[in-house]
Amino acid sequence: FQVGGCSVEAHALQHLAASGHTELTTSYLDDIFIGAAADKAAIALVTAEQQLAKINLTQNHNKVHGYARDPPGGVRDLPPAVQVTNEGITVLGVPLGTDEYVESALDERCKKVEEFINKLPKLPDEQSALLLLRMCGVPRWVYVIRQLTTAHPAVATTTQRIDTCTQQAFCSILRLPDLTDSQLDQLRLPLSLGGCGITDLTQIAPIAFYSSAAATLHSLKARQLLSDLPDSTLTQQPYFLQVMRARQTVERMLPDSNPHLTGSVENLLLAAQPGLQAALTHTLHKRSYEQQVDQAVTLRDRARLRACVGPGAAGFLAAIPSTPATRLSNQTMQNAVRSRLGLPVGPCQAVSTCKCGRPIDMYGDHLLACNCGEERHDRHSALKFCLANIVRQAGLTPHIERQVAHLDATPTHPGDKLDVDFVGPDGTLIGVDVTIVHPCAQSHADAAARRNGATLHAMEGTKKRKYEKALTEAGHRFVPAAGETLGRWSGTVARLLHDLARHKLDAAPTDNAFLLTRLVDRWWKMLSCTLQKYNSLLLISRAAAADRDTGGCEEHE
């Protein structure tokens, strides 16, 4: 029985379980689940009602649902409102019963999820719509595939429907064309591996189902109903056999030696193995990313895929538009995602010649690297002020564009200035200088295609040659803040943000690693959103100025 419509106190359940009328008594939130033999069903329900009455709770018979695998005629003396069926019952959102019942229930649930997802493209704010799709749309079905195996045709069919609906909604939200297979593969990767977090649920379903069992089989065995059964009996139960088949599927998906798949399935009865889904899906997705990089047709595609991975690269996709610093326009979101997936960028498709006289490619590579115009200076200034704001949020006092000579240091060139400087927690003056490079520019694509962050290392070297010696000799510290247009930042920026966060939290009464991670994550999102805003403004502005005022230029970035 599923008894709904009441809040449950633990001691009431304990008395019910001790009555001897039930074989299973458990609850979740305001639902009680009772398992009893057919001849004890009525007395079990009455006992439940009596125990609840002791704590002033009333059973709602209209919300009591009964399921008996055999014809329910043997279940007698139940209240008239209580109906018992042999078709199935839904427990915590999971349908159990005949194939027909499971198929009907999943179809109904799938329609509700599809209805939610199909409403998202109608939202006026694309940034919010994408967040809801990734954080609320996709996870709604993850719960299903953790509880039911896709070996069941209805589970497989509805999961494929959710995948199709999700991918179509993503393209509709951002007004994207049909994606190629390689672009779809990238789309399905997590943000940390250069994707857009639109998980292929059909692909990970065997991992999700097996991982759920790995985390719970041990506790299931400890339940009263199963604790007395020998393992040899348990391993022949239908659910356990489904788990074994899922394990075999996962092993075929990840044929290489995997530390998370050692030992037999029977070992799951001895000890729980939590966190397996995250570990196995990461292994699967990392292999997919590496294959995409290896199989990229052009140097540009390989450089692009490498540049989408690394510190801060996906911050704009995870940012919540709750403040001006993390709020992106629809045009910015479209341009940023198109660049990430290797699609033609809107502003570049209507023009052919830069004002410098060189041709404009459809991906915006030339416009992002061209040395003509003031737009890249606008982007540089915005990032400089963003970094200064982060320093201020850490509780320190930043200075903007102070000359190196005014810091008791001898500059490499007269007039050299630092973008930001501040006195760190240990009293050392820290100087920061920002530089942004486009890894897909012709001058950088070859190096960027060979190694993640290769262009960042080169630009860091350039900045160090200009500032590091002068500042070090004066007892200061220099931090080159190098970033790539697709979002990746250098390791020195990552270390700077962590140092600032640790200083900020030193004043807090607790040493909380979670708070440190969240604070650094917020700052990454600020930097990422600022970068993408000004990338988009640069593309739009330079495209608008194209085909006029031609003159010479060189690629700067």
N, C-alpha and C positions, 0 to 999 in steps of 0.2 A: 504494500500500500504506500501511496504518497499522500501524506496528510498535510494540506496547505492551509494558510490563513491564520497562523498563530506564531507567536514568538516562543522559543523553546528554552527552558531552563535545564541545565545539565542534570540536576538531581532528579527531575521528573523522568528523564530518560533512563537513569540508573535504576529507578524503581520499576520501570516498565521492563527493562532487560532482566531484572532479578525475578520477575513474576513467573518465569518459566513458560510463558505462553508464546514467546517470540524466539526465532532463531537469528534474527538480525534486527538491530535497533540502532539507528544512526540519524543524524540530522545535519542540515546545512542552512544557516540563516533561519527562515521561518518555515522550512519544510522538514517533516519527520518521515523517515523511510522505515517501514516495518516489514520484515519477512517472517512468515508463519506458515505452518502446514494448513491445508484446506480446512480440516476439522477444528483448528484453533483460531481461524481468522477472525471470527466474530468476537470471541472473548478477548483476543489481542486488541481489537479496535476499541472495545468497551473499556479495557484496562487503560489504554492510552487516554481515553476521554476522562476517566476517573483521575488519573495522575495529573492531567493538565488542569482539571477543575480545582485541584488542591492549591494551585498557584494562580487561581482566578483567570484561567484561560479557557476559552470555549472552542471546541472543534467545529469547523465549518464542513458539514457533510457534503455540500455541493462542490467542495474542493478536494474531496477524497477520491483518489483514483486507484483502482485495483487491477492487477494483472496476474493471471494464472496461465502457465504454459499449456496445461491441459484444459479441456472444456470446463468453464467455471461453474457448472451446475452443482458441483460438490461443495461450493462455498455458500453456506446457508446463514439465515438469521442476521443478515446485515441490514442496517438502516435503509429505507427505501431510496434515499437519495444517492447511496453509494453504489456505483456501477462497477462490475468486474468484467474484464474482457480477456480473451486469449489472443488478441492481436498484438498488443504491445503497450509499453508505458515509456514516457520520457522522464528520465532522471537527470536533474541538473543540466537540462538542455540536450541530453544525449538520448536518442531514441533506441530502445531495446525491444526486440520482439521479432515478428515475422519479417521476411524480406519486403513484403508489400507495405507493412507498417513503417519500416525504416525508410524505404524509398519515398513514401508519401510525406513523412515528417521532415526528411532532409530537403525534399523539394520545396516544402513550405518555408523552411528556415533559409534556404538558398535564395528564394524570391525576396525575402525581407532584407537580406544582405545586399542583393543586387539593387533593390529599391533605394537603399541608403547610398550605395556607391554611385548610382546613376543620377542622384540629385547633386552630387558634388560639382560637376561641370557647370551647374547653373549659378554657383556662388560667384559674386562679383570679384572677390579677392582670390587670385590664383595661388598665392602663397599659403593662405589658410586652407584652401581646397586640397592642395597637395599634402599638407600635414595631416588633415583628416583622413585622406586616402591611405597614407602610409601608417598612421598611428591607430586609426580606428577601423578602417575598412578591411585591410589585410588581416589583422589579428583576430577579427571576429570568426574567421574560419580556421585559424590555427588550433583553436580549442577543439573543433570537431575532429580534425585529423590526428590530434593527440589521443582521442578516445576511441575512434573507429578506424579500422584498417581500410585502406583504399583497395584491398583485395575484394572488398564488397563493391559490386558494380555501381550501386547508387552513390557510394561515397566518392568513387573515382569520377563519375559523371558530374556530380555537383561541384567537386573541387575544380575540375576543368572549366566549368561555367564561371566560377568565381575568378579564376586566373584570366580568362578572356575578358570578363567584365572590367576587371581592375586595369588591365593594360589599355583597353579602349578608353576608360575614363581618364587615365593619365594623359593620353594623347589628346583627348578632347579638352581637358582643362587647359593645356598649354598650346592648343591649336597646332599640334604637330602633324606632319604627314605620316603615312604608314611607315613603320620602322623596318629596317632590314633585320635579318636573323642576328647579325653581329651586334646591332644596336639593341635588340631585344635582350640578348645575352647580357650586355652591360647593364641595361635597365634593371635586370633581376638581381644584380649583385647588391650587397649591403653598401651603405654609404662609405664605410671604412675601406672598401675595396674598389672604389671608383664608380659604383652603381648609383641607383636612385632609390634603393630600398623597396622596390616592388617585387617582393619575393615570389618565386615560382613555387606555389604551394603543392602542385602536383609532383614536382621534383623532390621536395623535402618531406613529403607525406610519410614515406616509410621510416625516415629518421625520427619524425615527430612521434609516430605511434610507438616505435621501439623505445625511444627515450622516456616516454611517459610510463611505460611498463617498467623500465629500469629503475625509475625513481619510486615506484609504488608496489612492486611485487612483494618485496620483503614485508611491508606493513600489511598487505593483503593476507599473506600467509599467517601473520600473527593474529588475525581476527579469529573469533571464537569458532566460526563455521569451518575454518580451514586449518586451524592450528593442530588438530589431531590427525590430519591426513598425512600419509607419507609423501615425500617428494615425488616418488615414482607415480603416484596417483595424480598429484597436482600437475605434473608435466604432460599428462594426457588430456587435460581439460581443454575445451575448444579455444578459450582465450589464450592459454599458454602456447598452444600450437600456432595461433595467429602471430604471437610474439616471435616465435622461432622462425617463421617464414619471413617476417619483417626483418629480422636480424640477417638472414641469408640475402635478402634484397640489398640491405645496407652494405654488406660485405662485397657484393658485386659492384655497387656504386663506388666504393672506396677500396679497390683491390690491394693497394699497397698496405704494408704493415701499419696498422693504426693502434696506438697505445690504448685507445678507448674501447677497442673491440677485442681485447685479450680475455681469455677465460671463456667458459661455456655459458650458455644462457641460464643453465641451472644455478649458476653462482649468484644470479640476481635474487634467488630465494634466501640467500644467506646474508646479503648486505645490499643496501640501496646504493644506486649509482646516480646521484643527482647531477644536474647541469650538463647532461650528455647531449641534449639537442643543440645547445649553443656550440659545444666543442665540435661535434660532427658536421654541423652545417657550415661552420667556419672552415673546416678542412675542405669540404666540398666546394665552397665558394672561392677559396683561395686557389684551388686547382683550376677552377673555371677561369678566374682572372688571369692566371699565368698562361693558360692556353690561349686566351684572347690576345694577350700581348705577343706571344710567340707566333700566332697565326695572322696577326695584323698585316694587311696587304702592303701598306705604305709606311714610310718612315714617320710621316705625320701622324698617322693613326697610332703607331706604337708610342710616339712621344706624348700624344694626347692621353692615352690610357695610363701611362706612367705618371703624368702630371696630375691626374685625378685622384691619386692616392698619396696620403701623407698628412702631416700635421695641418689641421685647419681646412683641408681641401673641400670638405663637404659641409662646412658650417652653415652656409646659406640655406641648404636644404633642410636643416634641422632647426633653424631659428624660428622662434615664435614671434609674430609681428606685434608684440605688446609695447614696444617703444620705438621711437623714430630711428634709433640706431640699428634695429633689426627688422625694420619694415621695408619690404621691397615692392616696387610697382610690378604690374603684370608684364610690362615690356622687359623689365630687368629679369624677371623669372624666366621668361621665354628665351631671352638671349643667353642667359647663364646655362640653362639646361640644354639648349641647342649646342652650345660650345662644348659642353661636357660629353654629349652623345655623338659629336662629330656631324651634326646637321648644319646645313646652310643657315647663316644668321640673318634675320630679317632685314636690318638696315643695309646689308651688303648686297642684296639681291637686285636692287633697283638701280645701282650705279655701276660704272665700269672703270672709271679712272680717278685716282686720288688727285688731290690738288697739287701734289708733288709731280704729277705726270706719270706715275707708275700704275699698272693695272691693279684693280681691287679684286681679290679672290672672294668667293662666296662664303668662306668661313671667317673672314675678317682678320686673317693673319697679318696682312700688310698694314691695315689700319691700326691694329694693336701694337705694331712695331715701328711704325713710321715716326720719324723725328720732327716732322713738320707740325706746327700748331702748338697751342698751349694746353690741350686737353690732358696730356700725360702729366703735366705739372699740377693740374687740378686734382688728378687722382693721387699724386704723390702728397699733396698738401692734406687731402682728406685722410689718408692713412697716417700721416704724421700726427694730425690732431687726434685721431682715434687712439693711437698709441699713448699720446700724452694723457688722454682721458682715462685710459686703463691704469697708467701710473698713478693718477690722482685717485682713482677708486681704490687703489692699494694702500692709500694713506700717505703717499709721498708727494713731493712738490716738483712737477716737471717744468723745464724751461724749453722754449722753442727757438730754434735757429740762433743759438749763441755761437759766436766765432771761437774757433779753437784757440786762437791767440789770447782770448779773454779768460781762458781756463788754465792759465799758467803753463801752457804747452806750446811747443814750437810747431806750427802747421807745416804740412808738406808743401802747400801752395798758399800764398797770401790770400786771405779772405775765406779760407775753408770754414764751413759751418757744419755743426751737427744738427740733425733734425730735432732731436729731443735729448736733453740731458737731465739727470737728477742725482741726488745723493742717496745711495742705497742704504739698506738697514745697517751695514757694517761701517758706514761712514765714507765708503769709497764712491767717488763720482763715477757714474756710468753714462757713457755717451752712446746714443743710438742713431743710426743712419739707415733710412729706408731705400730700398731699390726693388723695382718690379721688372721681371723679365718675361717675355712670351716664349715658351718652350717650343711652340710650333712654327716660329719664324724660321725662314730658310737658313739663317746663320746659326741657329741653335738646334734644329730638329735632329740632326745626326747624333749629337751628343746626348740629347734628351731621350732619344729612342733607345740608347744603349744602357742607360742607368737611371734609376729614379733619382731625381734631384740633382742631376749633373749640372744643369744650368745654374741652380742655386749655389752650388759650390764655387762655380766660376765667378759669379757675381760677388759672393762673399770675399773671395780672394782679391777682387778689384777694390772693394771697400776697405779691406784690411790694409792693403798697400797704401791707401790714401790716409787712413786715420790711426791705425793701431799703434804704430811705433811712437808717434807723437804723444798719444794719450798714455801709453804704458810708461814711457820715460817720465811723465809727469805724475805717475802714481795712480792714474785713472784706469778705468776698464772700458773697452770698446765692444759693442754688440752690433754686428751687421744684421739688419732686419731685411733679409732677402725673401721675396715671395714670387710666385709664378701667377700669371693671369688666370689660370684655371683653378687657382685656390690654394695650392700647396705652399707652405712656408718652411723655412729652414729650421734645423734643429736648434740653432741658437735662439730663435724666437720662442720655440717651445720651452727651452730652459729658462728664458727670461720670464715668461708668463708664470711658470711654476714657482720661480723665486719670488715674484711679486705676490702670488697667492699665499705662499707660506708666510710671508711677512704680514699680509693682511690678517691671516688666521692666527698668528702668534698672539694677537691682542684678544682673541676670543677665549672663552673659558674652557674650551674643549679642543683636543687634538683629533680632528675628524677628517679622515682621508676622503670620505664622501663629499664633504663640503669643499675640500680643495679641488676635487675633480669637477664639481659643478661650477665652481668659480672660474677655473681655467676654461671650461667648456663655454661659459657665457662670453668670455673675452674672445675666444676663437670665433664665435658667431658674430660678434661685433666687427672684428677684422674682416671676416669673410663677406659679410653683407656690405661693408663699406667698399671693399675691392670690387664686388660684382656690380654695385650701383654705378661706380665710376668707370668700370669697363663698358657698361651699357651706354652711359652718357658719352663716352669717348667714341664708340661706334656710331651712335646716332648723330653726333655733332660732325664727325669727320665725313660720314656718308652724305650729310646735308651740304657740306662744303665741297664735295667732290665735283670734278669736271669744271672747276673754275680756279682762278688764281694759281695756275700751275707753276712750279718751280722745282729746283733740285732738292733732294733729301737723301739721307742715308738711313738704313735701319738702325735704330738705337737700341732696341730691346729684342 
